[in-house]
C-alpha cells in the first residue's frame, strides 16, 4: 500500500486528533496540563491559521506543528516568552520577518515515515510564500546531559554539527538544512538538555 501523507492547516474540529497526537507523543510522566487545550488550539487558529499544521498519513492523524511570526533580533528568550505560554496571541507579529516554530510532535507509531520532514517542508514553503527572511525554532539537545560534565554547551553543539556526536533532535534538524544560530539558556525545563535549546535557522533561499 502506498503511503499517502498530507499536511494541511488544522481547525478547531481537529482538536480530538491533535490531543491524540499530544498524548502519544508526550506520554506520562509528561504533565497532561502541558498538552494543547481547546483554548490553545482556538488561539492558534484565530491568530495565525497558516502556521497551525496537521499531518495525516493514509487518513490517520500522524503529527502536528505550530508556528508564529516574529522579528528576529538575537535577544535571549524562553519558550514561554516567545510562545505567549503557548497561545501565540501576544507574541505573533504579522509584520515580522521570521517564522518561529514553537512545537512539532509525531505519534510514535508514525515516526520514521517522513512526517516530521513533511511538516518542516511545509514550514519552509510558508516562509517562501510569505516572503519571510527565515524559519527558526528552539531545538532541544537531549543528548547533552551525557556530555555536560566534559563539554560546555557550545562545544557540544559544535561536535554535533561536525558529525562527531549524534543528538536525537539537533542532528535531525541539521539534516533538514537548519543551522545553529544561537544558544538559549533556561529555554524550557528539560533535564536532558540541561535547560538549554539551540535556536536553529533555515534561510529563505529566494532572499539570499
N, C-alpha and C positions, 0 to 999 in steps of 0.2 A: 504494500500500500504506500502510495506516495504521500510524504508529509506535506501538509498544507498549512503554512504559517502566515498569519495575517496580523498586522499591527494597525489599530485604529484608536482614535480618541475614546476614552471611556466616558460614561454618563452615569447619572445617579442610579439608573436602572441596573447598572453593572455592580452595585455595591456588594451583593451576595458573592459574586465571583471574585471581587477584589479582596473581600475578607477571607475567602477560602485560600487565596494566594498568600496573604499575610500570615494566616495561621500555620500553613505548612512550611513557609519559608522561614518563619521566626517562631518555632515551637517553644514550649516551656523548657528552661526557666525564663525565657524572654517574657517580660511582663506584658500581659494582654492589653493593658491600658495604653500601651505604645503602638498598638495596631491602629491603622486608619479607622476613624469613626465616620459615621454618616456626615457629621458636621465638617470633618476634614475634606471628604470627597466632594461635598456640596461647594465648599470654598474653592477647591481646585478647579472644578468645572465652571464655576461662575467667574473666577478670577483670570484663568488662563487655560481655556479648554484645549488649545492646541498642544499644550505641554503635558496633558494628562493622557497617558498611553496604556492600552491594554493589548497584550499579545495573546492570540488564540492559536493553538495547534490542533488541526483537524476538528475545529469547533469547540475545543476544550480550553477554558481559561488557563494559561500557562505562566504568564508573568505580567508585571506592570511596572510603570516608571512615571515619575512626576518631576516636572521642571518648572522653573520660573525665569523671568528675565531680570537681570540686574546690570549695573555698571561696574566692571572690574577695576579696582584701583589699588590692589595689593594689600588692603587693610586686613589684619588678622580678624578672624571671626569664629564663632561656634556654629554648630548645626542649628541650634535653637534660634540664634540670631538671624542667620541667612534664610531660614525656612519659616520665620514667624511662628515658631513652635509647631511647624507642620501645616499651618493654614495658608501660608504664602500671601495673604491679603495685603499686609503692610510692607512686605519685602519685594513684591513683584513690581518692577519698574518698566512699564511698556515701552518707554523710550530709551531703555538701556542698550548696551552693546554686547551683552553676554548671556547665553543660555546657561543656566545653572541647574544641574541635576541634583535633586535633594533625596531621591530614593529610586532604587531599582531592585526588584526581587523576582525570583523564579521559583516555582514549585519544584521540590526535589525530584519528583518523577519526570520532570521535563527538562532537567539540566543536561547539558551535553548535546542538545538538539538545535542549537543556534538561536535560542530565544533571546538571551541577553544581547547577542550580537545584533539581532534584528531590532531590538529596542534602541541600541546605540546608533545603528544606521538611521533609524527614524529620527533620532535627535539631531544627527548631523544634517539630514535632509531639511529639518526645520530651521537650523542655523542658516543654511543656504537660502531657503525660501524667504526668510525674514531679513536677509541681508545683515545678519549679526556678525561680529568680529570673531567670535569663538564660542566653543562649548567648554564648560568646566564642571568638575564635580569633586567633592571631598572624598577621597579614596581611602578606605581602611587599609591598614598594613598588618593583617592578623598574624603574620609570621614574625613580627618584630620582637615579641616577648621572648622568643628563643635566643635572640642575639643581643638583647638590650644590656646585658652585663658586660659585653665586649665591644659593642659598636654604638656610637651615637646615632641618632636617627638619620642625620644627613648621610653618614657613611652607609647605613643600611639601604637607604633609597638608592644611592649610587651603585651599590653592589647588585641590587635587583635590576636596575636599569642596564647594567653591563652584562646581565645574564649569569652572574656568579651565584646569586641566591634566587630561589623561586619563591615568590609570595603569591598566595592563592588569589588575591584580589588585584594587587598592583601589577603583577605580571600579565594578567588578563587585560587590564586597562592598556598597558603598553602595546599588546597585540592588536588592540583596536585603533592604534595610531595616536593615542593620547600620550602626552609627555609631562613629567613632573614640572610644576610651575612654582609651587610654594609649599612649605611645611607648616601645618597649622596645629599648634599645641592646644590641648584642652578642647578639642573639637567636639568630642562626644565621649560619654563614659564608655570605655572599651578597653578592658584589661589586656586583651591580646595585642592591641595596637598601642598599649601604654597611653591611651587617650589622644594619640596623635592621628592626624589624617594628612594625606598628601593631596593638595589641590592639583589635579591633572587637567591638561588643556588640549583641545583639538582646535586648530585654527581653520577658519573658513578659507579654503584654497582659492576661492574666487576673489579674495581680497588681498592675497599675498603676491 
